[in-house]
Amino acid sequence: MGEDSVLGFHLVGILAFSLSTQIFFFLATLVLSGFDPLVSVSQGRRFLAPLQ
C-alpha cells in the first residue's frame, strides 16, 4: 500500500513536470518565432471591428 502511493505520487509529479515543460517550450517557441500575443490580439480586434 505504502509503495503504491509513493509510486502514484511520483507518476503525478512526472506528469505535471512534463506538462509544465511542454507549456514552457511552447511559449518560448512562440516568443522566439516573433509571435507577440498583444499584437495579435490588437490585430484581431481591428479585423473584427468592421464585421460587427
C-alpha distances in whole Angstrom, upper triangle without the diagonal:
4,6,5,6,9,10,11,12,14,15,17,19,20,21,23,24,26,27,29,30,32,33,35,36,38,39,41,42,44,45,46,48,50,48,49,47,50,53,51,51,54,56,54,55,59,58,57,60,63,61,60
4,5,5,6,9,10,11,13,14,16,17,19,20,21,23,25,26,27,29,30,32,33,35,36,38,39,41,42,44,45,47,49,47,48,46,49,51,50,50,53,55,53,55,58,58,57,59,62,61,60
4,6,5,6,9,10,11,12,14,15,16,18,20,21,23,24,26,27,29,30,31,33,35,36,37,39,41,42,43,45,47,46,46,45,48,50,49,49,52,54,52,54,57,57,56,59,62,60,60
4,5,5,6,9,10,11,12,14,15,16,18,20,21,22,24,26,27,29,30,32,33,35,36,37,39,41,42,43,45,44,45,43,46,49,47,47,50,52,50,51,55,54,53,56,59,57,57
4,5,5,6,9,10,11,12,14,15,16,18,20,21,22,24,26,27,28,30,31,33,34,36,38,39,40,42,44,42,43,41,44,46,45,45,48,50,48,49,53,52,51,54,57,55,55
4,5,5,6,9,10,11,12,14,15,16,18,20,21,23,24,26,27,29,30,32,33,34,36,37,39,40,42,41,42,40,43,46,44,44,48,49,48,49,53,52,52,54,57,56,55
4,5,5,6,9,10,11,12,14,15,16,18,20,21,22,24,26,27,28,30,31,33,35,36,37,39,41,40,40,39,42,45,43,43,47,48,46,48,51,51,50,53,56,54,54
4,5,5,6,9,10,11,12,14,15,16,18,20,21,23,24,26,27,29,30,32,33,35,36,37,39,38,39,37,40,42,41,41,44,45,44,45,49,48,47,50,53,51,51
4,5,5,6,9,10,11,12,14,15,16,18,20,21,22,24,26,27,28,30,32,33,34,36,38,36,37,35,38,41,39,39,43,44,43,44,47,47,47,49,52,51,50
4,5,5,6,9,10,10,12,14,15,16,18,20,21,22,24,26,27,28,30,31,32,34,36,35,36,35,37,40,39,39,42,44,42,44,47,47,47,49,52,51,51
4,5,5,6,9,10,11,12,14,15,16,18,20,21,22,24,26,27,29,30,31,33,35,34,34,33,36,39,37,37,41,42,40,42,45,45,44,47,50,48,48
4,5,5,6,8,10,11,12,14,15,17,18,20,21,23,24,26,27,29,30,32,33,32,32,31,34,36,35,35,38,39,38,40,43,42,42,44,47,46,46
4,5,5,6,9,10,11,12,14,15,16,18,20,21,22,24,26,27,28,30,32,31,31,30,33,35,34,34,38,39,38,39,42,42,42,45,48,46,46
4,6,5,6,9,10,11,12,14,15,16,18,20,21,22,24,26,26,28,30,29,30,29,32,35,33,34,37,38,37,39,42,42,42,44,47,46,46
4,5,5,6,9,10,11,12,14,15,16,18,20,21,23,24,26,27,29,27,28,27,30,33,31,31,35,36,34,36,39,39,39,41,44,43,43
4,6,5,6,9,10,11,12,14,15,17,18,20,21,23,24,26,28,26,26,25,28,30,29,29,33,34,32,34,37,37,37,39,43,41,41
4,5,5,6,9,10,10,12,14,15,16,18,20,21,22,24,26,25,26,25,28,30,29,29,33,34,33,35,38,38,38,40,43,42,43
4,6,5,6,9,10,10,12,14,15,16,18,20,21,22,25,23,25,24,27,29,28,29,32,33,32,34,37,36,36,39,42,41,41
4,5,5,6,9,10,10,12,14,15,17,19,20,21,23,21,22,21,24,27,25,25,29,30,29,31,34,33,33,36,39,38,38
4,5,5,6,9,10,11,12,14,15,17,18,20,22,20,21,19,22,25,24,24,28,29,28,30,33,33,33,35,38,37,38
4,5,5,6,8,10,10,12,14,15,16,18,20,19,20,20,23,25,24,25,28,29,29,31,33,33,34,36,39,39,39
4,5,5,6,9,10,10,12,14,15,16,19,17,19,18,22,23,22,23,27,27,26,29,31,31,31,34,37,36,37
4,6,5,6,9,10,11,12,14,15,17,15,16,15,18,20,19,20,23,24,23,26,28,28,28,31,34,33,34
4,5,5,6,9,10,11,12,14,16,15,15,15,18,20,20,21,24,25,24,27,29,29,30,32,35,35,35
4,5,5,6,9,10,10,12,14,14,15,16,19,20,20,21,24,25,25,27,29,29,30,33,35,35,36
4,5,5,6,9,10,11,13,11,13,13,17,18,17,18,21,22,21,24,26,26,27,29,32,31,32
4,5,5,6,9,10,11,9,10,10,14,15,15,16,19,20,20,22,24,24,25,28,31,30,31
4,5,5,6,8,10,10,11,12,15,17,16,18,21,21,22,24,26,26,28,30,33,33,34
4,5,5,6,9,9,11,13,16,16,16,18,21,20,21,24,25,25,27,29,32,32,33
4,6,5,7,5,8,9,12,13,12,14,17,17,17,20,22,21,23,26,28,28,29
4,5,5,5,7,9,12,12,12,15,17,17,18,21,22,22,24,26,29,29,31
4,5,7,10,12,15,15,15,18,20,19,21,24,25,25,27,29,31,32,33
4,6,9,12,15,14,13,17,18,17,19,22,22,22,25,27,29,29,31
4,6,10,12,10,11,14,15,15,17,19,20,20,23,25,27,27,29
4,6,9,8,8,11,13,12,13,16,17,17,19,22,24,25,26
4,6,5,6,9,10,11,12,14,16,17,18,20,23,24,25
4,6,5,6,9,10,10,12,14,15,16,18,21,22,22
4,5,5,6,9,10,11,12,14,15,16,20,21,21
4,5,5,6,9,10,11,12,14,15,18,19,20
4,6,5,6,9,10,10,12,14,17,17,19
4,5,5,6,9,10,10,12,15,16,16
4,5,5,6,9,10,11,14,15,16
4,5,5,6,9,10,12,14,15
4,5,5,6,8,11,11,13
4,5,5,6,9,10,10
4,6,5,8,10,11
4,6,7,8,10
4,6,5,7
4,5,6
4,6
4
